[in-house]
Amino acid sequence: MNKWNVGLGDVARFKHAPFEGVVIGRAEYLYGCKQVLVKPSALKDSQPVDAVWFDEGSVDVIKREVFSAPEPSSVRAGGPGRGELPPTR
Protein backbone atom coordinates (compact mmCIF):
# COMPACT_ATOMS: atom_id res chain seq x y z
CA MET A 1 0.00 0.00 0.00
CA ASN A 2 1.32 3.45 -0.91
CA LYS A 3 1.90 6.18 1.65
CA TRP A 4 -0.51 9.11 1.74
CA ASN A 5 0.89 12.63 1.19
CA VAL A 6 -2.23 14.28 2.64
CA GLY A 7 -3.42 13.32 6.10
CA LEU A 8 -6.74 13.49 7.89
CA GLY A 9 -6.98 16.79 9.74
CA ASP A 10 -4.58 18.60 7.38
CA VAL A 11 -5.60 21.93 5.85
CA ALA A 12 -5.37 21.59 2.08
CA ARG A 13 -5.85 23.92 -0.89
CA PHE A 14 -6.98 22.86 -4.37
CA LYS A 15 -4.28 23.85 -6.90
CA HIS A 16 -6.63 24.94 -9.70
CA ALA A 17 -9.31 27.04 -7.97
CA PRO A 18 -9.80 28.97 -4.72
CA PHE A 19 -10.98 26.09 -2.52
CA GLU A 20 -9.40 25.42 0.88
CA GLY A 21 -10.44 23.41 3.93
CA VAL A 22 -9.77 20.54 6.31
CA VAL A 23 -9.29 17.01 4.99
CA ILE A 24 -12.10 14.97 6.59
CA GLY A 25 -11.93 11.81 4.47
CA ARG A 26 -9.69 9.72 2.24
CA ALA A 27 -10.42 7.04 -0.35
CA GLU A 28 -8.05 4.70 -2.15
CA TYR A 29 -9.32 2.75 -5.13
CA LEU A 30 -8.31 -0.61 -6.54
CA TYR A 31 -6.24 0.80 -9.41
CA GLY A 32 -4.30 3.31 -7.32
CA CYS A 33 -6.39 6.48 -7.47
CA LYS A 34 -6.30 8.31 -4.13
CA GLN A 35 -8.78 11.03 -3.26
CA VAL A 36 -9.26 13.33 -0.28
CA LEU A 37 -12.49 14.92 0.96
CA VAL A 38 -11.98 18.60 1.79
CA LYS A 39 -14.50 20.51 3.95
CA PRO A 40 -14.14 24.30 3.85
CA SER A 41 -14.86 26.42 6.91
CA ALA A 42 -16.01 29.35 4.79
CA LEU A 43 -19.69 30.12 4.32
CA LYS A 44 -21.46 31.04 1.09
CA ASP A 45 -24.61 33.13 1.44
CA SER A 46 -24.49 32.41 5.21
CA GLN A 47 -24.70 28.66 4.51
CA PRO A 48 -22.03 25.96 5.00
CA VAL A 49 -20.30 24.80 1.83
CA ASP A 50 -20.37 21.08 1.02
CA ALA A 51 -17.18 19.02 1.19
CA VAL A 52 -15.62 18.12 -2.18
CA TRP A 53 -13.54 15.11 -3.31
CA PHE A 54 -10.22 15.88 -5.04
CA ASP A 55 -7.44 13.68 -6.39
CA GLU A 56 -4.66 13.70 -3.80
CA GLY A 57 -2.15 15.12 -6.29
CA SER A 58 -4.35 18.14 -7.04
CA VAL A 59 -4.16 19.60 -3.50
CA ASP A 60 -1.35 21.24 -1.56
CA VAL A 61 -1.08 20.82 2.21
CA ILE A 62 -1.12 24.23 3.92
CA LYS A 63 -0.91 23.02 7.55
CA ARG A 64 -0.40 19.53 8.98
CA GLU A 65 -2.81 17.91 11.47
CA VAL A 66 -4.78 20.97 12.47
CA PHE A 67 -7.46 18.57 13.72
CA SER A 68 -7.01 15.02 14.97
CA ALA A 69 -9.48 12.17 15.24
CA PRO A 70 -10.55 10.94 18.68
CA GLU A 71 -9.03 7.73 20.02
CA PRO A 72 -10.97 4.69 18.74
CA SER A 73 -11.72 3.52 22.28
CA SER A 74 -13.61 6.76 23.02
CA VAL A 75 -15.81 6.53 19.91
CA ARG A 76 -18.97 4.44 19.91
CA ALA A 77 -20.52 3.65 16.57
CA GLY A 78 -24.24 4.18 16.15
CA GLY A 79 -26.79 1.46 16.61
CA PRO A 80 -27.55 -0.88 19.48
CA GLY A 81 -24.65 -2.63 21.18
CA ARG A 82 -24.49 -6.28 22.08
CA GLY A 83 -27.38 -7.31 24.23
CA GLU A 84 -29.15 -3.99 23.72
CA LEU A 85 -32.49 -3.72 22.02
CA PRO A 86 -33.37 -0.78 19.81
CA PRO A 87 -35.74 1.76 21.39
CA THR A 88 -39.44 1.09 20.93
CA ARG A 89 -42.11 3.64 20.24
C-alpha positions as a printed Julia matrix, in Angstrom:
89×3 Matrix{Float64}:
   0.0    0.0    0.0
   1.32   3.45  -0.91
   1.9    6.18   1.65
  -0.51   9.11   1.74
   0.89  12.63   1.19
  -2.23  14.28   2.64
  -3.42  13.32   6.1
  -6.74  13.49   7.89
  -6.98  16.79   9.74
  -4.58  18.6    7.38
  -5.6   21.93   5.85
  -5.37  21.59   2.08
  -5.85  23.92  -0.89
  -6.98  22.86  -4.37
  -4.28  23.85  -6.9
  -6.63  24.94  -9.7
  -9.31  27.04  -7.97
  -9.8   28.97  -4.72
 -10.98  26.09  -2.52
  -9.4   25.42   0.88
 -10.44  23.41   3.93
  -9.77  20.54   6.31
  -9.29  17.01   4.99
 -12.1   14.97   6.59
 -11.93  11.81   4.47
  -9.69   9.72   2.24
 -10.42   7.04  -0.35
  -8.05   4.7   -2.15
  -9.32   2.75  -5.13
  -8.31  -0.61  -6.54
  -6.24   0.8   -9.41
  -4.3    3.31  -7.32
  -6.39   6.48  -7.47
  -6.3    8.31  -4.13
  -8.78  11.03  -3.26
  -9.26  13.33  -0.28
 -12.49  14.92   0.96
 -11.98  18.6    1.79
 -14.5   20.51   3.95
 -14.14  24.3    3.85
 -14.86  26.42   6.91
 -16.01  29.35   4.79
 -19.69  30.12   4.32
 -21.46  31.04   1.09
 -24.61  33.13   1.44
 -24.49  32.41   5.21
 -24.7   28.66   4.51
 -22.03  25.96   5.0
 -20.3   24.8    1.83
 -20.37  21.08   1.02
 -17.18  19.02   1.19
 -15.62  18.12  -2.18
 -13.54  15.11  -3.31
 -10.22  15.88  -5.04
  -7.44  13.68  -6.39
  -4.66  13.7   -3.8
  -2.15  15.12  -6.29
  -4.35  18.14  -7.04
  -4.16  19.6   -3.5
  -1.35  21.24  -1.56
  -1.08  20.82   2.21
  -1.12  24.23   3.92
  -0.91  23.02   7.55
  -0.4   19.53   8.98
  -2.81  17.91  11.47
  -4.78  20.97  12.47
  -7.46  18.57  13.72
  -7.01  15.02  14.97
  -9.48  12.17  15.24
 -10.55  10.94  18.68
  -9.03   7.73  20.02
 -10.97   4.69  18.74
 -11.72   3.52  22.28
 -13.61   6.76  23.02
 -15.81   6.53  19.91
 -18.97   4.44  19.91
 -20.52   3.65  16.57
 -24.24   4.18  16.15
 -26.79   1.46  16.61
 -27.55  -0.88  19.48
 -24.65  -2.63  21.18
 -24.49  -6.28  22.08
 -27.38  -7.31  24.23
 -29.15  -3.99  23.72
 -32.49  -3.72  22.02
 -33.37  -0.78  19.81
 -35.74   1.76  21.39
 -39.44   1.09  20.93
 -42.11   3.64  20.24
